[in-house]
Amino acid sequence: MRSFVRSALAGVLFFVSFGLNAQGKIDQSKKELSEKSDPLPTRPSSEARPSLQDDDSDHPLLDLFLDITFGIFKFGVIGDYNSEDRLYKSVSSYPFYREGIGNYRDSIEDNLGRLDISNQFLSDFRNIQANHLKVTGRPFQYVYARADWHQLREAFRDQPDDGLALFQLHVCYDRIRLPRFNMGWHLGVTYVGSGVNKAGVSAGVSAEVFLKKRWSFAGSATWSAVNESPVQVFELSSRYHLKNYFVSAGYEHLRIASPRYDFIGIGGGVYF
């Protein structure tokens, strides 16, 4: 009997300790994001900055540097639409609507746009649970928009709480558009609600590969700073496609200020 009571007490203390730890992580994220950062030191007015002198001389090294920078941006980040036909590939109706077709068709066809909606239920298998809703609008093949909403909550908490809401809105561009593989970058804004109510600029990269037998694997990384604190989201997921919908499973790592969150998720989605 005594051994049973001891085991029960140990179990209760185990779950309570997880609850306190989770509560501390979410509260710590919200506290750090809400704190005002120290203002940057200003230079005394008497301290003069060196000024550039105007002259009529040429700067060949500067011109070369600008040309190289523009070339890297054009060919590496955007692409050359005059010589790369794959940049004109149309968005597919949905992945695997034909064998070997992912997000982009193998030929240039009329495109009517597409709307992708997915939802992922996340858990750290302790006591933090989350939900990740993602909506992607593809009006054409050139750029698309993506909205993400993460809602973190504690499974064991004495007082009701709104948890932590993380919103991200990005304009996305796929630099590589192939039938079985696409890779690109995104740029936008990250907003943290739930009483923090602060935003920051965010950017990242993403890719997806489409294999045989209707499987695909995707990865995404987004970096941002809110009130000078890091907010990062890393995703790895696998999808099994059935007509215009899919089921998914994967892993997500979030860093919100100094606390870090690791989740395993399952979910699904649909293409319209």
Long-range contacts (C-beta under 8 A, 24 or more apart in sequence): 15-127, 15-156, 16-156, 18-126, 18-127, 18-156, 19-127, 19-154, 19-155, 19-156, 19-157, 21-126, 22-124, 22-126, 22-127, 22-128, 22-154, 22-155, 22-156, 23-154, 23-157, 25-128, 25-259, 25-261, 26-128, 26-152, 26-154, 26-163, 26-164, 26-259, 28-257, 28-258, 28-259, 29-164, 29-256, 29-257, 29-258, 29-259, 30-164, 30-194, 30-195, 30-196, 31-257, 32-229, 32-257, 32-258, 33-192, 33-196, 33-198, 33-226, 33-227, 33-229, 33-231, 33-256, 33-257, 34-195, 34-196, 34-198, 34-227, 35-227, 36-227, 37-227, 37-228, 76-175, 77-175, 77-185, 78-173, 78-175, 79-175, 86-176, 86-177, 86-178, 87-141, 87-177, 88-141, 89-141, 89-177, 89-178, 89-179, 90-141, 91-138, 91-140, 91-141, 93-244, 93-271, 94-241, 94-243, 94-244, 94-271, 95-210, 95-216, 95-241, 95-246, 95-271, 96-210, 96-214, 96-241, 97-243, 97-244, 100-179, 100-180, 100-210, 101-179, 101-210, 102-178, 102-179, 102-180, 102-181, 102-182, 102-208, 102-209, 102-210, 102-216, 103-174, 103-177, 103-182, 103-208, 103-210, 104-141, 104-174, 104-177, 104-178, 104-179, 104-182, 105-179, 106-179, 111-140, 111-141, 113-137, 113-138, 113-139, 113-140, 114-138, 114-271, 114-272, 115-271, 115-272, 116-269, 116-270, 116-271, 116-272, 117-269, 117-270, 117-272, 118-246, 118-248, 118-267, 118-268, 118-269, 118-270, 119-267, 119-268, 119-269, 120-237, 120-248, 120-250, 120-252, 120-265, 120-266, 120-267, 121-265, 121-266, 121-267, 122-252, 122-263, 122-264, 122-265, 123-263, 123-264, 123-265, 124-261, 124-262, 124-263, 124-264, 125-264, 127-154, 127-155, 127-156, 128-152, 128-153, 128-154, 128-155, 128-261, 128-263, 129-153, 129-154, 129-155, 130-261, 130-263, 132-252, 132-265, 132-267, 134-269, 136-172, 141-177, 142-173, 143-171, 143-172, 143-173, 144-171, 144-172, 145-169, 145-170, 145-171, 145-172, 146-170, 146-172, 146-186, 148-233, 150-233, 150-254, 152-254, 152-261, 162-194, 162-195, 163-194, 164-192, 164-194, 164-196, 164-256, 165-192, 165-193, 165-194, 166-190, 166-191, 166-192, 166-193, 166-231, 166-233, 166-254, 166-256, 167-191, 167-192, 167-193, 168-202, 168-222, 168-224, 168-233, 170-202, 170-204, 170-222, 172-206, 179-210, 180-209, 180-210, 180-211, 181-207, 181-208, 181-209, 181-210, 182-207, 182-208, 183-207, 183-208, 186-222, 189-224, 190-222, 190-224, 190-226, 190-231, 191-226, 192-226, 192-231, 192-256, 196-226, 196-227, 198-226, 198-227, 199-226, 200-224, 200-225, 200-226, 200-227, 200-231, 201-225, 202-231, 204-233, 214-240, 214-241, 214-242, 215-239, 215-240, 215-241, 216-241, 229-257, 229-258, 230-255, 230-257, 231-255, 231-256, 231-257, 237-265, 239-269, 244-270, 244-271, 244-272, 245-269, 245-270, 245-271, 246-270
